Amino acid sequence: MLLGKVTGTVVATRKDDNLTGLRFLLVRELNTDMKETGKMVVAVDAVGAGVGEVVLYASGSSARNTTATKDRPVDATIMAIVDELEVDGISQYQK
């Protein structure tokens, strides 16, 4: 899983039928210092995340292992909303 911050939404009215009903969010990857890495991805939201939230997301074949994305053509899925991040005993983030 990767750490990221939701920075926006993506709306696609015309899409593959297998993607109907899914919500797409724009996620910027973060490192453990909570700094953006420069990487960005459009991810399916499987947990009800919102803009501004720090999330854990999976990419590749792991992205298709949630109830919402099983057997669907997705490459990134938000799987958790982060409440707290601690590295080496130091709090890096708290919701």
N, C-alpha and C positions, 0 to 999 in steps of 0.2 A: 504494500500500500504506500501511497505517496501523500504528503501533506500539501494542502492548497488553501487558497482563499477564494471564495465565490465573489466575482466582480461584476457579473451581469447575467442577463438571460438571453436565450436564443430562441426565436420563434420561427418555425418552418411550417407553413400551412400546407405545402405540398411535400410529401415524403413517402417513403416506402410504407406500405400498410402495416408492417411489423413494428413500426415506430409510433403508430397512433396511440395516444394516451400517455406517452412519456413526456416528461418535462426536461428541457435542456438548459444547463447553466454553464456559464463561462468561468473557468477556474484557472487561476494563476498559481503555479507551483511555488512552494515555500521551502526554504531550508530550515534546519532546527534553530536558527537564530531569528526566525520569522521574517527573513528577507526574501524577496522575490528572486527566483532563479532566471527569469526571462522566458521560461517555458509557459505555454498556455494551452488549454485543452477545452473542448466542449464535452461535458460529461452529462450522462443521464442522472437525474436526481432520484435515488431510491429511498431517501429518508426524510424528505421535506425540508431540505436546507434552504437558506435564504441568502440574498446578497449581503456581503459583509462577514459572513460566518467562515470560520476556519473549519476545514473538513479533511477527512481521509478519503482518498479515492483510489480505485484500482484501474489499471489499464491493461490492454491486451485481452487474452482469453479469460483472465480472472474477472474482467468486467461483466462477463456473461453468467456469473455464478450467483446472482441474486434472484429472488422471486420475481422482481419486476423486469429483469433483463434476460432471463433464461431463454435460450434459442433465438435471441434477437440480435440484429446486426449492429452491436455497439462496441466501441473500443475504449470507453472510459465511463466509470460509474461511481458516483458519490455513495459511499457505504457507511459513513459515520460523521457526526458533527462533534468536533473536539470541544471538550469542556476545559481541559487543562493540559499543558505540555510542560514537562519537567525534564531537564537534561543535566546529568551529573549533579543532582540535588538542587539545581537552580531553576526556579519557575521562569519559563520563557513566555508563557501565555496563560491567561485565565479569562474565561468567558465572562 
